[in-house]
Amino acid sequence: MSALTPRPGIMKIAPYVPGKDSVDGKETIAKLSSNEGALGPSPKAMAAYAKIASELHRYPDGGSEKLRVAIGRRFGLDAQRIVCGSGSDELLNLLIRAYCGPGDELLYSQHGFLMYPINALGVGATPVAAPENNYRADVDAMLAKVTNKTRIVCLANPNNPTGTYVTKDEVRRLHAGLPKDVLLVIDAAYAEYVSRNDYESGVELVDQAENVVMTRTFSKIYGLGGLRLGWMYAPAAVVDVMSRFRQPFNVNLAAQAAGIAALEDIAHTDASRTNNDIWLPWLSAELTKLGLAPLPSVGNFLLVGFGAKDRAAAANTWMMNDGLIPRMVAGYGLPEHLRITIGTETEVKAVRDSLARFVAAK
Ligand SMILES: *Cc1c(COP(=O)(O)O)cnc(C)c1O
């Protein structure tokens, strides 16, 4: 036994288990375990990445200035109120470290993204999960869990792994019910995929309130997960806190270059969204016909119910045997489900065929 003792909370963390990326002894037909974006990165982002190779000895721009300006231009936002990070994971971690500590509570929704409770435990705070209603965040249940110890409320919208979303009116009601000294973090990692009139990503609320932050990522629709790049839009006071607190060169040179190019390639982003608009409803309908229970999703993935824990595990093994890699989500309290990323036409059809054979056999 080591005599070293980490700070309280850390040993309570069940380490985050990333989606698998290969099957032993099998050729991988499709990795559908991490929602990485069906079409991969933009060719323009790849070219920008390659072009920066001869500059790798240079430190990156510590303030990610050009990237922030490009994000601001693309989304119509003030670049001064944008902070970039090494993935939105870094920004979530920084926000939680800055505003939450021992004795505090971080509130999230029952099947919310796991990095929220992991980060809360990491700072010695208590993660508090509010029950969901039919796999959707329940604003009233969340508000009922707010105490005078609550410092941060994290809401993934749309949520991973459920794929469900909360309407703009509900998000506003959640915000209106929070004390002014509680930070609402809206994690909109999948916002680019959503086309619903009653959805908003969080920009509007950030503009209206002093205690709301929205985080976004280049890991999903932009297909740059390997580079680690995310951003947040925040009130000036939160931007100030982040600029004191973050590492001075937190976003690497290649990520900044590729990120700018990815933003400029609107045709590629549109193609990725169109791929999802076609194959998400298609796969959902096909799996429903097979008697499986995909939840209504607005992300680039489906959470599929198999009715029983053993059956979900068997389906996972079955798909892996076919070279298809889904994501087990028992760690999210969802042992009867698998999460499956929407891939290309070939990939989603392979999923349908594999699960059709599974249903026929089991
Ligand atoms: C993928 C994901 C992230 C993390 O994205 P990175 O920018 O790659 O760190 C954050 N939140 C949710 C809900 C996600 O699904």
Ligand as a Chemical Component Dictionary entry (heavy atoms), coordinates in Angstrom:
data_LIG
# 
_chem_comp.id                   LIG 
_chem_comp.type                 NON-POLYMER 
_chem_comp.pdbx_formal_charge   0 
_chem_comp.three_letter_code    LIG 
# 
loop_
_chem_comp_atom.comp_id 
_chem_comp_atom.atom_id 
_chem_comp_atom.alt_atom_id 
_chem_comp_atom.type_symbol 
_chem_comp_atom.charge 
_chem_comp_atom.model_Cartn_x 
_chem_comp_atom.model_Cartn_y 
_chem_comp_atom.model_Cartn_z 
_chem_comp_atom.pdbx_ordinal 
LIG C1 C1 C 0 -18.238 14.134 -26.733 1  
LIG C2 C2 C 0 -18.824 14.990 -25.676 2  
LIG C3 C3 C 0 -18.073 15.981 -25.037 3  
LIG C4 C4 C 0 -16.581 16.060 -25.132 4  
LIG O1 O1 O 0 -16.106 16.580 -26.221 5  
LIG P1 P1 P 0 -14.561 16.952 -26.381 6  
LIG O2 O2 O 0 -14.654 18.304 -26.966 7  
LIG O3 O3 O 0 -14.017 15.907 -27.295 8  
LIG O4 O4 O 0 -13.892 16.955 -25.052 9  
LIG C5 C5 C 0 -18.686 16.807 -24.127 10 
LIG N1 N1 N 0 -19.978 16.649 -23.830 11 
LIG C6 C6 C 0 -20.724 15.704 -24.390 12 
LIG C7 C7 C 0 -22.162 15.585 -24.010 13 
LIG C8 C8 C 0 -20.170 14.833 -25.322 14 
LIG O5 O5 O 0 -20.906 13.849 -25.842 15 
# 
loop_
_chem_comp_bond.comp_id 
_chem_comp_bond.atom_id_1 
_chem_comp_bond.atom_id_2 
_chem_comp_bond.value_order 
_chem_comp_bond.pdbx_ordinal 
LIG C1 C2 SING 1  
LIG C2 C3 SING 2  
LIG C2 C8 DOUB 3  
LIG C3 C4 SING 4  
LIG C3 C5 DOUB 5  
LIG C4 O1 SING 6  
LIG O1 P1 SING 7  
LIG P1 O2 DOUB 8  
LIG P1 O3 SING 9  
LIG P1 O4 SING 10 
LIG C5 N1 SING 11 
LIG N1 C6 DOUB 12 
LIG C6 C7 SING 13 
LIG C6 C8 SING 14 
LIG C8 O5 SING 15 
# 
